[in-house]
Amino acid sequence: MKLLHLADLHLGKRVNEFSMLKEQEHILEQVVTLACTKGVDGVLVAGDVFDKTVPSVEAVSLLDDFLTKLAGHHIPVYLISGNHDSVQRLSFGAHLLEKSGVYVAGEYAGEVQKMCVEDAYGPVDIYLLPFIKPAQVRAVWKEEAQKIETYQEAVSFVLQKIQIKPEHRNILVAHQFVAGASVCDSEERSVGGIDQIDVSCFEGFDYVALGHLHGPQQVGRSTVRYAGTLLKYSFSEIQHHKSITLVELGKKGEVEVQTFPVSPLHEMRQLRGSYEEITKRSNYENTDTADYMRIILTDEEDIFDAVGKLRAIYPNLMRLEYDNARTGNSQMMQAVPAVQEKGPVELAAEFFRMQNNKPMEEEQKAYLERLIGQVWEEKI
């Protein structure tokens, strides 16, 4: 059985105020082509279908076109909601869509949706688990789940409710943050990593199709995988090799994963140097100047109307920055990752020490950690 694994489409996304709709349409055409060429038996979409809870008309139309094309080729789609999606909007017409082979799991309501399919090697059970938070699990299971506070506890509790048949091949489609995975700037991360879960939650599944993180990667084992985004959505993703993931199931225990590179309309690149170097014809005439660009100028003085002048060469200039002795950007750019690696409690403790000339007490730290956890859990 062959399945495409996609995630984090973020339809309707804007990057530095540039609309990605044309790029997304172009990439989804490649997905449909690959699905037909490889003769896949289904497409798994692991959440964050839209970039906003209230997607634009154009974004909804693009999803409609994508699903219609796959349905026209009789390719089933198994789709879940992510933290960026509105479960109500994504689930609209779900029962009607099932008649066309599009299965949508928008909201967890106490039961993980299960689809049963077969091939020459026997049954394959596909479980669709939308993005969940501890509060949702407590609301559904009442007294039984009132002690659940962490994402780890919530996901473990929900998955333990599934009656997996170990003799079947079992696939889970989920949208969560697995501890140990690599992150980048374009992702929505929790403070202190309180939304992280351990890969051990997924024991018993032959393949776990994950969404949430934008870099394609395996976590723990080769069959627990983030597909990553199909496009680069921040300059922290410049080194990513975006691809479409193809999963092929043989008999029980045999899973092969392949990736196929995608070709965007415009690449995302970064240039660094003086204004004279970057605008020198010999340095850009053999490059694709229509790429999405981040340019870092090293000139000591600001260039008058630098954005306008540079866009005459690079029309899709997204960001312009200066890095020189005056701005001190070099030190700032090195300091940002160090700050991002620290949790909110650690940062608050440092600030408390600076303001009060004494360390924060353990009781204060514990209270702050509980408070931050409650705020994040209630965040929409």
Helices and strands as residue ranges (DSSP letters): E 2-6, E 14-15, E 18-19, H 21-37, E 42-46, H 57-72, E 77-80, H 87-91, H 94-98, E 102-105, E 113-119, E 122-129, H 134-141, G 142-145, H 151-160, E 169-175, E 177-178, G 191-193, E 196-197, G 199-202, E 207-211, E 217-218, E 224-226, G 235-237, E 243-249, E 255-261, E 268-273, H 275-278, H 281-284, E 292-297, H 306-311, E 317-322, H 329-340, H 344-356, H 362-378
